[in-house]
Amino acid sequence: MIEQDVIVVGGGASGFFAAINIAEQNPEAKVTILERGKDVLTKVKVSGGGRCNVTHAEFIPQDLVVNYPRGEKELLGPFHTFMTGDTIAWFEERGVELKIEDDGRMFPVSNSSQTIIDCFLAEAKKHNVELLKNNPVVSIAHQESNWIVNTKNANFTCKKLIIATGSNPKIWNILENLGHTVSAPVPSLFTFNIKDDRIKDIPGVVAKNVTVKVVDTNLESNGPLLITHWGMSAPSILKLSAFGALDLAERDYKFAIEVNFIDTNNDIAISQLNDIKKELNKKKIINYTQFNLPKRLWHQLVLASGIDLETRWADCNKVQIDNLANQLTCAVFNVDGKSTFKEEFVTAGGVNLKEVNFKSFESKLLKNLYFTGEVLNIDAVTGGFNFQNAWTGAYIVSQNIFKT
């Protein structure tokens, strides 16, 4: 039996962050990371298109938490302890400068996730964190004041145990056997599969200020919308998928969405179209894009309104104006399925938040057992928020693990 002071199960972002901070503050402690595979920090590697979206430039806890469909209430206190500004400072103190992009996402100045990986590996080595790869955990048991952790290759004992495995069904099963409740995982960030003549020939088109609603629900989001080969994506869709994760799963990912492409209501759109009709009466409708829409999208919406290529504004009748206003402000698309990006997969689901003390991220059921990252039933919209949850939880664990 190999004795350790702290074992971190999971060689991902939150696991490394917790281990490094613990070892830095407690140099005498034996801290070990157990990673099931041959590689570590794989999600960091691919996140943000290989650039690593480290966090988001939101510096007020109350505003930051609204980006978490699950975990909003629980994270408010922790974010007052450690949040975006602290993350920036932590990395800068270790030689990694971050930058803010126009949409608020933050990346390393190097534009490479390898910068973050190299930082973690260097800090782990510097503070004598032991990293054991190819050690998948097969069982965990609580014996008197110790934790017994068995992997395929070795058996360990420790005083303090941190679970940082992300969405790992095998670990969730182990935790359920220990008495914890786990919400079944469902995809949280995904794109919508849509087959529709209006969009099939215009992949790559982006509408910048769009509102999307799921028909017959209260689910609504806004932001950029990207038309893809398989349907729709970009922040407006991904945000909707996150907040609607449970509802959309129950619908088996078959539902209708209503898209407002121009951020105004139908009556105003009709009035504006009639004004345009007077101003451009001799011009062909198809040739004069309106409302700052991408040209290819405008063409498709015009054609879908029953207006042909040769129709001039002067010849556009009331029915066609009404149809065009509907296409612009309340176009309905049928979604049939989802697409997820396996490497950056995020799920809703995990350890029941009522069973965790968020002042320390310690289990309320089992002493000296801690959780951090997506092993908990916490997830966020896209934009660096899931990583911020990882850093915050891991840091708070590191500050409290030897206080109890």
Stockholm file with secondary structure:
# STOCKHOLM 1.0

chainA/1-404         MIEQDVIVVGGGASGFFAAINIAEQNPEAKVTILERGKDVLTKVKVSGGGRCNVTHAEFIPQDLVVNYPRGEKELLGPFHTFMTGDTIAWFEERGVELKIEDDGRMFPVSNSSQTIIDCFLAEAKKHNVELLKNNPVVSIAHQESNWIVNTKNANFTCKKLIIATGSNPKIWNILENLGHTVSAPVPSLFTFNIKDDRIKDIPGVVAKNVTVKVVDTNLESNGPLLITHWGMSAPSILKLSAFGALDLAERDYKFAIEVNFIDTNNDIAISQLNDIKKELNKKKIINYTQFNLPKRLWHQLVLASGIDLETRWADCNKVQIDNLANQLTCAVFNVDGKSTFKEEFVTAGGVNLKEVNFKSFESKLLKNLYFTGEVLNIDAVTGGFNFQNAWTGAYIVSQNIFKT
#=GR chainA/1-404 SS CEEEEEEEECCSHHHHHHHHHHHHHCTTSCEEEECSSSCSCHHHHHHHHHTCCCEESCCCHHHHGGGCTBTHHHHHHHHHHSCHHHHHHHHHHTTCCEEECTTSEEEETTCCHHHHHHHHHHHHHHTTCEEECSCCEEEEEEETTEEEEEESSCEEEEEEEEECCCSCHHHHHHHHHTTCCEEEEEECSCEEECCCTTTTTCTTCEEEEEEEEETTSSCEEEEEEEECSSEEESHHHHHHHHHTHHHHHHTTTEEEEEEESSSSCHHHHHHHHHHHHHHTTTSBGGGSCCTTCCHHHHHHHHHHTTCCTTCBGGGCCHHHHHHHHHHHHCEEEEEECEECCGGGCCEEEEECGGGEETTTTEESSSTTEEECSTTBSCBCCSSSHHHHHHHHHHHHHHHHTTTC
#=GC SS_cons         CEEEEEEEECCSHHHHHHHHHHHHHCTTSCEEEECSSSCSCHHHHHHHHHTCCCEESCCCHHHHGGGCTBTHHHHHHHHHHSCHHHHHHHHHHTTCCEEECTTSEEEETTCCHHHHHHHHHHHHHHTTCEEECSCCEEEEEEETTEEEEEESSCEEEEEEEEECCCSCHHHHHHHHHTTCCEEEEEECSCEEECCCTTTTTCTTCEEEEEEEEETTSSCEEEEEEEECSSEEESHHHHHHHHHTHHHHHHTTTEEEEEEESSSSCHHHHHHHHHHHHHHTTTSBGGGSCCTTCCHHHHHHHHHHTTCCTTCBGGGCCHHHHHHHHHHHHCEEEEEECEECCGGGCCEEEEECGGGEETTTTEESSSTTEEECSTTBSCBCCSSSHHHHHHHHHHHHHHHHTTTC
//
